[in-house]
Amino acid sequence: MARDPVRVPHAQWNSLRDFWHGHVEGRDLGTGVTVLFYANKEKGKGPGWHVHPYDEVFIIREGRALFTIGETRIEAETGDVLLGPAGIPHKFANIGEGRLDTVDIHLSDRWIQTDLPDPETA
């Protein structure tokens, strides 16, 4: 069955924190993939410890980040792609001197996230 193309204007998904910060849920596109855009210029900052009931793919468009996925720590940089498996808590933070810019693909038609206490700061 053919579908019509869908356009989601920038103003509709942008969070106003940064030009590349916000998300588009798959249900708004008629698909099973939700796309998050994350950008941050502040060293040491990033999304806190959380978990999703589906896989998440991270694409580092610019910068350097330290990912903690379960018990594994990975330093990633521009061009790297990582997998956060379903049900495994994770977080990441900017470790570069400049901008961190990621596109995070959630294999779900909607964004489902459970924030958790960070075991490193508890």
C-alpha positions as CSV (number, residue, x, y, z in Angstrom):
1,M,0.0,0.0,0.0
2,A,1.5,3.3,-1.1
3,R,1.6,6.2,1.4
4,D,1.8,9.9,0.8
5,P,4.9,11.8,1.7
6,V,4.9,13.6,5.0
7,R,6.5,16.9,6.0
8,V,7.0,18.0,9.6
9,P,8.1,21.6,9.6
10,H,11.0,22.5,11.8
11,A,8.9,24.8,14.0
12,Q,6.6,21.9,14.8
13,W,9.4,19.6,16.3
14,N,12.0,22.1,17.5
15,S,12.3,22.5,21.3
16,L,13.7,26.1,21.0
17,R,16.8,25.1,23.1
18,D,18.9,24.9,19.9
19,F,18.1,24.8,16.2
20,W,18.9,21.0,16.3
21,H,17.1,20.0,19.5
22,G,13.7,18.3,19.5
23,H,12.0,15.2,18.2
24,V,9.6,13.9,15.6
25,E,7.5,10.9,16.7
26,G,7.0,8.1,14.2
27,R,3.2,8.2,14.6
28,D,3.3,11.8,13.2
29,L,5.1,10.4,10.2
30,G,3.0,7.2,9.9
31,T,6.0,5.0,10.7
32,G,7.6,2.9,13.5
33,V,10.6,5.2,14.0
34,T,10.9,8.2,16.2
35,V,13.8,10.6,15.6
36,L,15.4,12.8,18.3
37,F,17.7,15.7,17.6
38,Y,20.1,16.6,20.4
39,A,22.6,19.4,20.5
40,N,24.7,20.8,23.4
41,K,27.8,23.1,23.6
42,E,28.4,22.5,27.4
43,K,31.1,20.1,28.3
44,G,29.9,17.4,30.8
45,K,26.2,17.9,30.0
46,G,23.9,15.4,28.3
47,P,20.8,13.3,28.8
48,G,20.7,11.6,32.2
49,W,20.4,7.9,33.1
50,H,17.3,6.5,31.4
51,V,15.9,3.4,29.6
52,H,13.6,2.7,26.7
53,P,11.6,-0.5,25.9
54,Y,13.0,-0.6,22.4
55,D,16.4,-0.2,20.7
56,E,17.9,3.2,20.1
57,V,20.6,4.1,17.5
58,F,22.8,7.1,18.1
59,I,24.5,8.9,15.3
60,I,27.2,11.4,16.2
61,R,27.0,14.2,13.7
62,E,29.5,16.5,15.4
63,G,31.6,16.4,18.5
64,R,32.7,13.9,21.1
65,A,30.6,12.1,23.8
66,L,31.0,9.6,26.5
67,F,28.2,7.0,26.4
68,T,27.4,4.8,29.3
69,I,25.2,1.9,28.1
70,G,24.6,-0.5,30.9
71,E,28.1,-1.2,32.4
72,T,29.9,-0.3,29.1
73,R,31.5,3.1,28.6
74,I,32.3,4.2,25.1
75,E,34.0,7.4,23.8
76,A,32.3,8.3,20.5
77,E,33.1,11.0,18.0
78,T,31.9,12.6,14.8
79,G,30.7,9.9,12.4
80,D,30.3,7.1,14.9
81,V,27.1,5.1,15.2
82,L,26.2,3.3,18.5
83,L,23.4,1.0,19.6
84,G,21.6,1.2,22.9
85,P,19.7,-2.1,23.2
86,A,16.2,-2.2,24.5
87,G,15.9,-2.4,28.3
88,I,19.5,-1.3,29.0
89,P,19.8,2.0,30.9
90,H,22.1,4.6,29.2
91,K,23.2,8.2,29.2
92,F,25.8,10.3,27.4
93,A,27.6,13.6,27.9
94,N,29.6,16.0,25.8
95,I,33.3,15.5,26.4
96,G,34.6,17.8,23.7
97,E,35.6,21.4,23.8
98,G,32.8,22.3,21.3
99,R,29.4,21.3,20.2
100,L,27.9,17.8,20.5
101,D,25.2,17.1,17.9
102,T,23.5,13.7,17.6
103,V,20.5,12.2,15.8
104,D,19.0,9.4,17.9
105,I,16.7,6.9,16.2
106,H,14.2,5.3,18.5
107,L,12.7,2.1,17.0
108,S,9.2,2.9,18.1
109,D,6.3,5.0,16.8
110,R,6.5,7.1,19.9
111,W,9.1,8.3,22.4
112,I,8.9,6.2,25.6
113,Q,11.5,7.0,28.3
114,T,11.8,6.1,31.9
115,D,14.2,8.4,33.8
116,L,16.3,6.6,36.5
117,P,18.5,7.5,39.4
118,D,22.1,7.6,38.1
119,P,24.1,4.9,39.9
120,E,27.3,7.1,39.5
121,T,25.8,9.9,41.5
122,A,23.7,8.0,44.0
